[in-house]
Amino acid sequence: MCGIVGVLGGEEHINRVAINEMSYALRHRGPDSDGIWKDISSEIFLGHRRLSILDVSSRGNQPMISKSGRYIIAFNGEIYNHLDLRKQLDLTYNPLWESTSDTETLLNGFDNWGIKETMKKSIGMFAISVWDTKEKVLILIRDRTGEKPLYYGYQGIGKNKVMLFSSELKALRKHKSFQSDISLEALDGYLQYNTLQGQQSIYKGIKKVKPGTILYISKDKGVFNEESYWSLDEVVQRGKENIITSKEEAMAGLIEVLESAISDQMISDVPLGAFLSGGIDSSLIVAMMQKYSSKPIKTFSIGFEDERYNEAGYAKDIANFLNTDHQELILTPQDSLDIIPSLSTIYDEPFADSSQIPTILVSKLARKDVTVCLSGDAGDEIFGGYTRYIQTQKMWNLISKLPSLLRRSLPQQLSNNSIFLLNQLGNFFEKPFVGDRLSKGMQLLDSSSGREIYKKLISNHWTKEGVPLLHTENKFSDLTYDLDSRVTFLEGLMLSDIKNYLLNDILTKVDRAAMSVSLEGRIPFLDHRVIEFSWRIPIEQKIDNSSQMPIQKSILRNILLQHVPRHLIDRPKKGFSVPIGDWLRGPLREWAEDLLSAHRIGQDGLLDSVVIRKKWKEHLSGNRNWQSHLWNILIFQQWLHDQKNG
């Protein structure tokens, strides 16, 4: 895994200084070596930081030039099937190989097949920059599902106007032409969903390359072409046209593609391991890894002293049964609190999924022994694992039967005083904040569709109407959360999550956490062959509603039962969470009070301090639980402070 940077256009002397500083800013992504390539006459600079995984010798260093001399590449990622691609190239073109790196494989593919055809043949995760010396064109490419980040955009004015691109925003900020204007539209979306949405970054003029997309950029024309080499929508359409009705055939086919994906992703010239939570997804990945390994797989898990959040025991049971070389770290609250000051540096823009904290800590644990770690991420989105899918369907079936007048009026009957009293009553029966949960449930009543219910469930933060922005002329449009009409209701929720929640939240969280400690994370469920096969599996085999208690990820569960006994996996799903609400009233109170002071909020002129302070006081009193709303604001405030003083 690596980091890439580049500049197209602008003044030579500025770019010479900037490209070194930009590259150095990504040293955590690539601590093993760095390289720069430039063509002064074309005003193009490419930079690369390398984390050596395949061919760790200097022959794999980048930027790398193709045999023809036409293409220069700076590449972040892994091409898992690059040895197969070499065999294909050998049969027809017989190139003279100088290394065993997948970077050289890509370049020979570009020379002989062209850019788009090579990407269609490639299986992997990647963000790629290529300079075409013949056409004088910069080409930016992102993997099919967006595992690897790639930001780009024009900055500066006049002679200082340049096209900048990089794996992370911190590198772009090193260029003299960078403008740090905050996008209010992006901020609005962040406050609603805890993460930056879609192509947006927190900065005006800076976007992310779309997954599965190739961008063509020239100095004179700017971004003049954008083409897709893989489309999830087309995958869904083909899958629905080729449904596998036989349960046995579906399971056999899924086992085959999963085993292929996992064995491909175990290719590494450096130590490799896996994250193990004890859940279905990570347990299945580890079980299949162990099948292909002659020695115990190194596995890693995190636990908490607070038993409400601790799943370490489940992971240990699975590890013992599979005979892995297992390590666990039981975290104290202080371990987690120590990470918080560095969150804005690690994530580079506001990111408020609090599970980022244990993800960083388990990455640190793993990095002591391995350089590559496989994970079970994306299993929930692809195979229907979130309980909110079933909840949404049940709620809409119930709510749709109620008179519309009643649905609109009931939520208005629950006052703040009522919520407070219910919370007090809940505390007496050891059911904390039952009033808050009831209030949220009541808000779902005033929904016009199942889609609207789902949007309210996944936002779980500031509502669109209640976002505390002082300037709201640029409101975030959440049309990207529309559900696809070609699929069933439950499939539509899953598809929406793959396009949005998985991309904007999960993959961002995992990439930045792992790369902050120079660890390469790999996600077998995101192999496009697995995704394509999954859409041929009927929803009934993913979410089994045949009994009173729905069985989610049914097909994955059945495959896992071939490897481990049922009693190790039949348990409630907890998730990877931390007690943020308690911390804000305790050890984080002083930190939060400073960031949420009326003065601090008011001096920036972006947020409404009255609305925020009211929620803060209610949270401190214990009358209400506003942890999600407040954490969202605190992360932004800390990020804003660090940008001004960085």
C-alpha positions as CSV (number, residue, x, y, z in Angstrom):
1,M,0.0,0.0,0.0
2,C,1.2,3.4,-0.8
3,G,0.5,7.1,-1.2
4,I,0.4,9.1,-4.4
5,V,0.5,12.9,-5.1
6,G,0.8,15.0,-8.2
7,V,0.6,18.5,-9.7
8,L,-0.4,19.4,-13.3
9,G,0.2,23.0,-14.4
10,G,1.4,26.0,-12.4
11,E,4.8,27.5,-11.8
12,E,7.8,25.2,-11.9
13,H,9.7,26.6,-8.9
14,I,6.6,26.3,-6.7
15,N,5.9,22.8,-7.8
16,R,9.4,21.6,-7.2
17,V,9.2,22.6,-3.5
18,A,5.6,21.4,-3.1
19,I,5.9,17.9,-4.6
20,N,8.5,17.0,-2.0
21,E,6.4,18.4,0.9
22,M,3.3,16.8,-0.5
23,S,5.0,13.4,-0.7
24,Y,6.5,13.7,2.8
25,A,3.0,14.4,4.2
26,L,2.1,10.8,3.1
27,R,5.1,9.1,4.7
28,H,2.8,7.1,7.0
29,R,1.2,5.5,3.9
30,G,4.6,4.6,2.4
31,P,7.5,4.6,4.9
32,D,9.8,2.3,2.8
33,S,10.8,4.6,-0.1
34,D,9.8,7.6,-2.0
35,G,10.2,8.8,-5.6
36,I,9.4,11.8,-7.8
37,W,9.1,12.0,-11.6
38,K,8.6,15.3,-13.5
39,D,8.4,16.7,-17.0
40,I,9.1,20.4,-16.7
41,S,8.0,21.2,-20.3
42,S,4.6,19.5,-19.7
43,E,4.3,21.0,-16.2
44,I,3.6,17.6,-14.6
45,F,4.9,16.3,-11.3
46,L,4.2,12.8,-9.9
47,G,5.2,11.7,-6.4
48,H,5.0,8.3,-4.7
49,R,5.5,6.9,-1.1
50,R,5.9,3.2,-1.0
51,L,4.9,0.5,1.5
52,S,6.6,-2.5,0.1
53,I,4.3,-5.6,-0.2
54,L,5.1,-7.3,-3.5
55,D,8.7,-7.3,-4.7
56,V,10.1,-5.4,-1.8
57,S,13.3,-4.7,-3.7
58,S,14.1,-1.3,-5.3
59,R,13.0,-2.7,-8.7
60,G,9.4,-2.1,-7.5
61,N,9.9,1.5,-6.7
62,Q,7.8,4.2,-8.2
63,P,7.0,6.3,-10.2
64,M,7.7,3.7,-12.9
65,I,8.0,4.1,-16.6
66,S,6.5,1.6,-19.1
67,K,8.7,-0.3,-21.6
68,S,7.4,1.9,-24.4
69,G,8.2,5.0,-22.5
70,R,4.6,6.2,-23.1
71,Y,3.2,5.8,-19.6
72,I,4.5,6.9,-16.2
73,I,2.6,5.5,-13.2
74,A,2.3,6.4,-9.5
75,F,0.1,3.7,-8.0
76,N,-1.5,3.0,-4.6
77,G,-2.9,-0.5,-4.1
78,E,-2.6,-4.1,-5.0
79,I,-3.5,-6.1,-8.2
80,Y,-4.3,-9.5,-6.8
81,N,-4.4,-11.3,-10.1
82,H,-1.3,-9.7,-11.6
83,L,0.5,-13.1,-12.0
84,D,-2.4,-14.3,-14.2
85,L,-2.2,-11.0,-16.1
86,R,1.5,-11.7,-16.7
87,K,0.7,-15.1,-18.1
88,Q,-1.8,-13.5,-20.5
89,L,0.8,-10.9,-21.6
90,D,3.5,-13.6,-22.0
91,L,1.3,-15.6,-24.4
92,T,0.8,-12.7,-26.8
93,Y,3.4,-10.0,-26.2
94,N,6.2,-11.8,-24.3
95,P,7.5,-8.7,-22.4
96,L,10.9,-8.7,-20.7
97,W,10.1,-8.5,-17.0
98,E,12.4,-6.6,-14.8
99,S,10.6,-7.1,-11.5
100,T,7.9,-9.2,-9.8
101,S,5.8,-6.1,-8.9
102,D,2.2,-5.6,-9.9
103,T,3.1,-2.1,-10.9
104,E,5.2,-3.4,-13.8
105,T,2.3,-5.7,-14.7
106,L,-0.1,-2.8,-15.0
107,L,2.4,-0.8,-17.2
108,N,2.8,-3.7,-19.6
109,G,-0.9,-4.0,-19.7
110,F,-1.3,-0.3,-20.6
111,D,1.3,-0.7,-23.3
112,N,-0.4,-3.7,-24.9
113,W,-4.1,-3.6,-24.0
114,G,-4.7,0.1,-23.3
115,I,-5.8,1.7,-20.0
116,K,-9.5,0.7,-19.9
117,E,-9.0,-2.9,-21.0
118,T,-6.3,-3.4,-18.5
119,M,-8.4,-2.0,-15.6
120,K,-11.3,-4.3,-16.7
121,K,-9.0,-7.3,-16.4
122,S,-7.5,-6.2,-13.1
123,I,-8.7,-7.6,-9.7
124,G,-7.7,-5.4,-6.8
125,M,-7.9,-2.2,-4.8
126,F,-6.2,0.8,-6.1
127,A,-5.9,4.5,-6.8
128,I,-3.8,5.1,-9.9
129,S,-2.3,8.2,-11.6
130,V,-0.8,7.8,-15.0
131,W,0.9,10.4,-17.3
132,D,0.5,9.7,-21.0
133,T,3.5,11.3,-22.6
134,K,2.1,10.8,-26.1
135,E,-1.3,12.5,-25.5
136,K,0.0,14.8,-22.7
137,V,-2.9,13.7,-20.5
138,L,-3.1,12.9,-16.8
139,I,-5.2,9.8,-16.1
140,L,-6.7,9.2,-12.6
141,I,-8.3,5.8,-11.8
142,R,-10.1,4.5,-8.8
143,D,-11.0,0.9,-7.9
144,R,-14.5,-0.5,-8.4
145,T,-15.9,0.0,-4.9
146,G,-13.7,2.9,-3.7
147,E,-11.5,1.0,-1.2
148,K,-8.6,3.4,-1.9
149,P,-9.1,7.2,-1.7
150,L,-8.1,9.6,-4.5
151,Y,-8.8,13.4,-4.2
152,Y,-8.4,15.9,-7.0
153,G,-9.3,19.4,-8.0
154,Y,-8.2,22.8,-9.4
155,Q,-6.8,25.3,-6.9
156,G,-5.4,28.8,-7.1
157,I,-6.0,31.5,-9.8
158,G,-4.2,32.8,-12.8
159,K,-0.6,31.5,-13.2
160,N,-1.0,29.7,-9.9
161,K,-4.0,27.7,-11.0
162,V,-3.0,24.0,-10.8
163,M,-4.6,20.6,-10.8
164,L,-3.7,18.8,-7.6
165,F,-4.4,15.1,-6.7
166,S,-3.4,12.9,-3.8
167,S,-4.4,9.9,-1.6
168,E,-5.1,12.3,1.3
169,L,-6.0,15.9,1.7
170,K,-3.1,16.7,4.0
171,A,-0.8,16.4,1.0
172,L,-2.9,18.9,-1.1
173,R,-2.7,21.4,1.7
174,K,1.1,21.6,1.3
175,H,0.8,23.2,-2.1
176,K,1.1,27.0,-2.1
177,S,-2.0,27.3,-4.4
178,F,-4.2,25.3,-2.1
179,Q,-7.3,27.2,-0.9
180,S,-8.9,26.0,2.3
181,D,-12.4,27.3,1.8
182,I,-15.0,25.0,3.5
183,S,-17.8,23.7,1.4
184,L,-21.0,24.4,3.3
185,E,-22.9,21.9,1.2
186,A,-20.4,19.2,2.3
187,L,-20.6,20.3,5.9
188,D,-24.4,20.1,5.8
189,G,-24.1,16.5,4.6
190,Y,-21.5,15.6,7.2
191,L,-23.7,16.9,10.0
192,Q,-26.5,14.7,8.9
193,Y,-24.6,11.5,8.2
194,N,-21.3,11.8,10.2
195,T,-19.1,11.5,7.1
196,L,-18.4,13.4,3.9
197,Q,-20.8,12.2,1.2
198,G,-20.2,10.9,-2.3
199,Q,-17.6,12.8,-4.3
200,Q,-17.5,15.7,-1.8
201,S,-14.6,16.7,0.3
202,I,-14.8,19.3,3.1
203,Y,-13.0,21.8,0.8
204,K,-14.5,23.7,-2.1
205,G,-13.2,22.6,-5.5
206,I,-11.7,19.3,-4.2
207,K,-13.6,16.1,-5.0
208,K,-13.0,12.3,-4.9
209,V,-12.7,10.2,-8.1
210,K,-15.8,8.1,-8.4
211,P,-15.3,4.3,-7.8
212,G,-14.9,2.3,-11.0
213,T,-14.0,5.4,-13.0
214,I,-11.2,6.7,-15.2
215,L,-10.7,10.5,-15.5
216,Y,-8.8,12.2,-18.3
217,I,-7.3,15.6,-17.6
218,S,-5.2,17.9,-19.8
219,K,-3.5,21.2,-18.9
220,D,-5.5,23.0,-21.5
221,K,-8.9,21.3,-21.3
222,G,-9.1,20.3,-17.7
223,V,-11.2,17.2,-17.0
224,F,-12.3,16.5,-20.5
225,N,-13.5,12.9,-20.2
226,E,-14.8,10.6,-17.5
227,E,-15.6,6.9,-18.3
228,S,-16.7,3.9,-16.3
229,Y,-14.9,0.6,-16.6
230,W,-17.2,-1.1,-14.0
231,S,-20.8,-0.2,-12.9
232,L,-22.5,-1.5,-9.8
233,D,-25.9,-0.7,-11.4
234,E,-25.1,-2.9,-14.4
235,V,-23.9,-5.6,-12.1
236,V,-27.2,-5.6,-10.3
237,Q,-29.1,-5.7,-13.6
238,R,-27.2,-8.6,-14.9
239,G,-27.5,-10.4,-11.5
240,K,-31.3,-10.0,-11.5
241,E,-31.4,-11.4,-15.0
242,N,-29.4,-14.5,-14.0
243,I,-30.8,-15.5,-10.5
244,I,-29.6,-18.8,-9.1
245,T,-32.7,-20.4,-7.6
246,S,-30.9,-23.5,-6.2
247,K,-29.7,-23.1,-2.6
248,E,-27.0,-25.7,-3.2
249,E,-25.8,-24.1,-6.4
250,A,-25.7,-20.7,-4.8
251,M,-23.7,-21.9,-1.8
252,A,-21.2,-23.9,-3.9
253,G,-20.7,-20.9,-6.2
254,L,-20.3,-18.4,-3.4
255,I,-17.7,-20.7,-1.6
256,E,-15.8,-20.9,-4.9
257,V,-15.6,-17.1,-5.5
258,L,-14.9,-16.4,-1.8
259,E,-12.0,-18.9,-1.6
260,S,-10.6,-17.5,-4.8
261,A,-10.8,-13.9,-3.5
262,I,-9.2,-14.9,-0.1
263,S,-6.4,-17.0,-1.6
264,D,-5.6,-14.1,-4.1
265,Q,-5.5,-11.6,-1.2
266,M,-3.2,-13.8,0.8
267,I,-0.4,-13.2,-1.7
268,S,2.3,-11.1,0.0
269,D,6.0,-10.9,0.4
270,V,5.6,-9.5,3.9
271,P,3.9,-10.9,7.1
272,L,0.1,-11.2,6.9
273,G,-2.7,-11.7,9.3
274,A,-6.4,-10.9,9.9
275,F,-8.8,-8.9,12.1
276,L,-11.1,-11.2,14.1
277,S,-14.1,-9.9,15.9
278,G,-15.8,-13.2,16.4
279,G,-18.7,-12.3,14.1
280,I,-19.8,-14.2,11.1
281,D,-17.9,-12.2,8.5
282,S,-14.4,-12.0,10.0
283,S,-14.7,-15.6,11.3
284,L,-15.5,-16.9,7.8
285,I,-12.6,-15.0,6.3
286,V,-10.2,-16.4,8.9
287,A,-11.6,-19.9,8.6
288,M,-10.9,-19.9,4.8
289,M,-7.5,-18.3,5.3
290,Q,-6.5,-21.1,7.6
291,K,-7.5,-23.6,5.0
292,Y,-4.9,-22.1,2.6
293,S,-2.2,-21.6,5.2
294,S,0.3,-24.3,6.4
295,K,0.7,-22.5,9.8
296,P,-1.6,-20.7,12.2
297,I,-2.9,-17.4,10.8
298,K,-2.1,-14.4,13.0
299,T,-5.4,-12.9,14.2
300,F,-6.1,-9.7,16.2
301,S,-9.0,-8.5,18.3
302,I,-9.8,-5.6,20.6
303,G,-11.8,-5.9,23.8
304,F,-13.1,-3.4,26.3
305,E,-13.2,-3.4,30.1
306,D,-16.8,-2.3,29.9
307,E,-18.7,-5.6,29.2
308,R,-21.5,-3.7,27.3
309,Y,-19.0,-3.2,24.4
310,N,-16.7,-6.2,24.8
311,E,-16.7,-9.0,22.2
312,A,-13.2,-10.2,22.7
313,G,-14.3,-13.4,24.3
314,Y,-16.2,-14.4,21.2
315,A,-13.2,-13.8,19.0
316,K,-11.0,-15.8,21.4
317,D,-13.4,-18.8,21.2
318,I,-13.3,-18.7,17.4
319,A,-9.5,-18.4,17.4
320,N,-9.1,-21.3,19.8
321,F,-11.3,-23.5,17.7
322,L,-9.6,-22.6,14.4
323,N,-6.2,-22.8,16.1
324,T,-5.0,-19.3,15.0
325,D,-2.1,-17.4,16.5
326,H,-4.3,-15.0,18.3
327,Q,-3.7,-11.7,20.1
328,E,-6.1,-9.5,21.9
329,L,-5.9,-6.2,23.7
330,I,-8.3,-5.3,26.4
331,L,-8.6,-1.5,26.3
332,T,-9.0,0.8,29.3
333,P,-10.9,4.0,28.7
334,Q,-7.6,5.9,28.8
335,D,-6.3,3.9,25.8
336,S,-9.2,5.1,23.8
337,L,-9.1,8.7,25.1
338,D,-5.4,9.0,24.1
339,I,-6.3,8.5,20.5
340,I,-8.9,11.4,20.3
341,P,-6.4,14.3,19.9
342,S,-5.0,12.6,16.7
343,L,-8.3,11.8,15.0
344,S,-8.4,15.0,12.8
345,T,-4.8,14.3,11.7
346,I,-5.5,10.7,10.8
347,Y,-8.8,11.3,9.1
348,D,-7.8,14.6,7.5
349,E,-11.4,15.9,7.3
350,P,-14.4,15.6,9.7
351,F,-15.3,12.0,10.3
352,A,-17.5,11.1,13.3
353,D,-18.0,7.4,13.3
354,S,-16.8,6.7,16.8
355,S,-15.9,3.1,15.9
356,Q,-12.8,4.7,14.3
357,I,-11.2,4.6,17.8
358,P,-11.1,0.8,18.2
359,T,-10.3,0.4,14.5
360,I,-7.2,2.5,15.0
361,L,-6.2,0.6,18.1
362,V,-6.6,-2.8,16.6
363,S,-4.6,-1.7,13.6
364,K,-1.8,-0.6,15.9
365,L,-1.9,-4.0,17.6
366,A,-1.7,-5.8,14.3
367,R,1.1,-3.7,12.9
368,K,3.5,-4.9,15.6
369,D,3.5,-8.3,13.9
370,V,2.2,-8.0,10.3
371,T,2.2,-5.5,7.4
372,V,-1.0,-6.8,5.7
373,C,-4.3,-7.6,7.4
374,L,-7.5,-9.1,5.9
375,S,-10.9,-8.1,7.4
376,G,-14.5,-9.1,7.2
377,D,-15.8,-5.6,6.3
378,A,-18.6,-5.3,3.7
379,G,-20.3,-8.6,4.5
380,D,-23.2,-6.8,6.1
381,E,-23.9,-4.6,3.1
382,I,-23.5,-7.3,0.5
383,F,-25.3,-10.1,2.3
384,G,-27.9,-8.3,4.4
385,G,-26.4,-8.3,7.9
386,Y,-27.7,-5.0,9.4
387,T,-30.7,-5.3,11.7
388,R,-32.0,-2.0,10.4
389,Y,-33.0,-3.7,7.2
390,I,-35.5,-5.9,9.0
391,Q,-36.5,-3.1,11.3
392,T,-37.3,-0.7,8.4
393,Q,-39.4,-3.3,6.6
394,K,-41.4,-4.1,9.8
395,M,-41.8,-0.4,10.7
396,W,-43.1,0.5,7.3
397,N,-45.5,-2.4,7.2
398,L,-46.9,-1.2,10.5
399,I,-46.8,2.6,10.0
400,S,-48.3,2.4,6.5
401,K,-51.5,1.1,8.0
402,L,-51.9,4.1,10.4
403,P,-54.0,7.1,9.3
404,S,-51.8,9.9,8.0
405,L,-53.2,12.4,10.4
406,L,-52.3,10.2,13.4
407,R,-48.8,9.6,12.0
408,R,-48.2,13.4,11.8
409,S,-49.8,14.3,15.2
410,L,-48.3,11.6,17.5
411,P,-44.7,12.8,17.3
412,Q,-45.8,16.3,18.4
413,Q,-47.3,14.9,21.6
414,L,-44.0,13.8,23.1
415,S,-42.5,16.9,24.7
416,N,-39.1,17.4,26.2
417,N,-40.5,17.1,29.7
418,S,-42.2,13.8,28.7
419,I,-38.9,12.5,27.3
420,F,-37.1,13.6,30.5
421,L,-39.6,11.8,32.7
422,L,-39.4,8.6,30.6
423,N,-35.7,8.7,30.8
424,Q,-35.9,9.0,34.6
425,L,-38.3,6.1,34.8
426,G,-36.1,4.0,32.5
427,N,-33.1,4.6,34.7
428,F,-35.0,3.3,37.7
429,F,-35.6,0.0,35.7
430,E,-32.0,0.0,34.4
431,K,-33.2,0.9,30.9
432,P,-31.2,4.1,30.3
433,F,-32.6,6.8,28.0
434,V,-35.8,4.9,27.1
435,G,-37.4,8.3,26.4
436,D,-34.8,9.2,23.8
437,R,-35.3,5.9,22.0
438,L,-39.1,6.4,22.1
439,S,-38.7,9.9,20.8
440,K,-36.7,8.7,17.8
441,G,-39.2,5.9,17.2
442,M,-42.0,8.4,17.2
443,Q,-40.2,10.6,14.6
444,L,-40.3,7.6,12.3
445,L,-44.1,7.7,12.3
446,D,-44.2,10.9,10.2
447,S,-42.6,9.1,7.2
448,S,-44.1,8.8,3.8
449,S,-42.3,5.7,2.7
450,G,-40.0,2.9,3.8
451,R,-37.2,4.8,2.1
452,E,-37.8,7.8,4.3
453,I,-37.8,5.6,7.5
454,Y,-34.4,4.2,6.4
455,K,-32.9,7.6,5.8
456,K,-33.9,8.6,9.3
457,L,-32.5,5.4,10.8
458,I,-29.1,5.8,9.1
459,S,-28.7,9.5,9.8
460,N,-29.3,9.2,13.5
461,H,-27.7,12.6,14.0
462,W,-28.8,16.1,13.0
463,T,-31.9,16.0,10.9
464,K,-32.0,17.9,7.6
465,E,-34.3,20.5,9.1
466,G,-32.3,20.7,12.4
467,V,-28.7,21.0,11.1
468,P,-27.2,23.9,13.2
469,L,-25.6,25.8,10.2
470,L,-25.9,29.6,10.2
471,H,-25.7,29.7,6.4
472,T,-27.9,27.2,4.7
473,E,-28.1,28.4,1.1
474,N,-26.1,25.4,0.0
475,K,-28.0,22.5,1.4
476,F,-26.8,19.0,0.9
477,S,-28.9,17.0,-1.6
478,D,-29.3,13.4,-0.6
479,L,-30.7,12.1,-3.9
480,T,-27.9,9.5,-3.8
481,Y,-30.0,7.7,-1.1
482,D,-32.8,7.0,-3.5
483,L,-33.6,3.3,-3.6
484,D,-33.3,1.3,-6.9
485,S,-36.7,0.4,-8.3
486,R,-35.4,-2.8,-10.1
487,V,-34.7,-4.6,-6.8
488,T,-36.8,-5.7,-3.8
489,F,-37.2,-3.3,-0.9
490,L,-34.6,-5.1,1.2
491,E,-32.1,-5.3,-1.7
492,G,-32.7,-1.6,-2.3
493,L,-31.6,-0.8,1.3
494,M,-28.5,-3.0,0.8
495,L,-27.7,-1.4,-2.5
496,S,-28.0,2.1,-1.0
497,D,-25.6,1.1,1.8
498,I,-23.0,-0.2,-0.7
499,K,-23.1,3.1,-2.7
500,N,-23.2,5.3,0.4
501,Y,-22.6,4.0,3.9
502,L,-19.9,1.5,2.9
503,L,-18.1,3.9,0.6
504,N,-18.3,7.1,2.7
505,D,-18.0,5.5,6.2
506,I,-16.7,2.0,6.5
507,L,-14.0,2.2,3.8
508,T,-12.8,5.6,4.9
509,K,-12.6,4.4,8.5
510,V,-10.6,1.3,7.6
511,D,-8.2,2.9,5.1
512,R,-7.2,5.9,7.3
513,A,-7.0,3.8,10.5
514,A,-4.8,1.1,8.9
515,M,-2.6,3.5,6.9
516,S,-2.0,5.7,9.9
517,V,0.2,2.9,11.2
518,S,1.5,1.8,7.7
519,L,-0.7,-1.3,7.7
520,E,-2.3,-2.6,4.5
521,G,-6.0,-3.6,4.9
522,R,-7.6,-6.0,2.5
523,I,-11.3,-6.7,2.1
524,P,-12.1,-10.0,0.4
525,F,-15.9,-9.4,0.3
526,L,-15.1,-6.4,-2.0
527,D,-13.6,-8.6,-4.7
528,H,-15.8,-7.7,-7.6
529,R,-16.3,-11.3,-8.5
530,V,-17.9,-11.8,-5.0
531,I,-20.1,-8.7,-5.5
532,E,-21.2,-9.8,-9.0
533,F,-22.0,-13.3,-7.7
534,S,-23.9,-12.0,-4.7
535,W,-26.4,-10.2,-6.9
536,R,-27.3,-13.6,-8.5
537,I,-28.4,-14.9,-5.1
538,P,-32.0,-14.3,-4.2
539,I,-32.7,-12.1,-1.2
540,E,-34.4,-15.0,0.6
541,Q,-31.0,-16.8,0.8
542,K,-29.4,-13.7,2.4
543,I,-32.2,-12.7,4.7
544,D,-34.3,-15.8,5.6
545,N,-37.8,-14.6,6.7
546,S,-39.3,-18.1,6.8
547,S,-39.4,-18.2,10.6
548,Q,-40.6,-15.8,13.2
549,M,-37.0,-14.7,13.9
550,P,-35.4,-13.6,10.6
551,I,-31.9,-15.1,9.9
552,Q,-29.6,-12.4,8.4
553,K,-26.6,-13.3,6.3
554,S,-28.2,-16.7,6.1
555,I,-26.0,-18.0,3.3
556,L,-22.8,-16.8,5.0
557,R,-23.9,-18.4,8.3
558,N,-24.5,-21.7,6.6
559,I,-21.0,-21.7,5.0
560,L,-19.4,-20.8,8.3
561,L,-21.2,-23.7,10.0
562,Q,-19.0,-26.0,7.7
563,H,-16.0,-24.6,9.6
564,V,-17.1,-23.9,13.2
565,P,-19.9,-25.3,15.5
566,R,-23.2,-23.4,15.8
567,H,-22.9,-22.4,19.4
568,L,-19.9,-20.2,18.6
569,I,-21.8,-18.0,16.2
570,D,-25.4,-18.0,17.4
571,R,-25.3,-14.8,19.5
572,P,-26.6,-11.2,19.3
573,K,-24.7,-8.7,17.1
574,K,-23.0,-6.0,19.2
575,G,-21.0,-3.9,16.8
576,F,-17.8,-2.0,17.3
577,S,-18.8,0.9,19.5
578,V,-17.5,2.9,22.4
579,P,-19.2,4.7,25.3
580,I,-19.0,8.2,24.0
581,G,-22.0,9.5,25.9
582,D,-20.5,8.5,29.3
583,W,-17.1,9.9,28.4
584,L,-18.5,13.3,27.5
585,R,-20.0,13.6,31.0
586,G,-16.7,12.3,32.5
587,P,-13.1,12.3,31.2
588,L,-13.9,14.2,28.0
589,R,-15.9,16.9,29.6
590,E,-13.2,19.5,29.8
591,W,-12.1,18.9,26.2
592,A,-15.7,19.1,25.0
593,E,-16.6,22.2,27.0
594,D,-13.8,24.1,25.4
595,L,-14.7,23.1,21.9
596,L,-18.4,23.7,22.5
597,S,-18.1,27.1,24.2
598,A,-20.2,29.9,22.7
599,H,-17.0,31.8,22.0
600,R,-15.3,29.0,20.1
601,I,-18.3,28.2,18.0
602,G,-19.2,31.9,17.5
603,Q,-15.8,33.1,16.3
604,D,-16.0,30.8,13.2
605,G,-19.4,32.0,12.1
606,L,-20.4,28.6,10.8
607,L,-22.6,26.9,13.5
608,D,-25.4,28.0,15.7
609,S,-24.0,28.0,19.3
610,V,-27.4,28.4,20.9
611,V,-28.8,25.1,19.5
612,I,-25.5,23.3,20.3
613,R,-25.1,24.6,23.8
614,K,-28.7,23.6,24.6
615,K,-28.0,20.0,23.7
616,W,-24.7,20.1,25.6
617,K,-26.3,21.2,28.8
618,E,-29.1,18.7,28.5
619,H,-26.6,15.9,27.9
620,L,-24.5,16.9,30.9
621,S,-27.5,17.0,33.2
622,G,-28.2,13.4,32.2
623,N,-31.7,14.3,31.2
624,R,-31.1,13.5,27.5
625,N,-28.6,11.5,25.5
626,W,-27.2,13.7,22.7
627,Q,-23.9,11.8,22.2
628,S,-24.3,11.3,18.4
629,H,-25.2,15.0,17.8
630,L,-22.4,16.3,20.1
631,W,-19.7,13.9,18.9
632,N,-20.5,15.0,15.3
633,I,-20.0,18.7,16.3
634,L,-16.9,18.0,18.5
635,I,-15.1,16.2,15.7
636,F,-15.7,19.1,13.3
637,Q,-14.7,21.7,15.9
638,Q,-11.4,19.8,16.6
639,W,-10.7,19.4,12.9
640,L,-11.4,23.1,12.3
641,H,-9.1,24.1,15.2
642,D,-6.3,21.8,13.9
643,Q,-6.5,23.2,10.4
644,K,-6.1,26.7,11.6
645,N,-3.2,25.9,13.9
646,G,-1.6,23.1,11.8
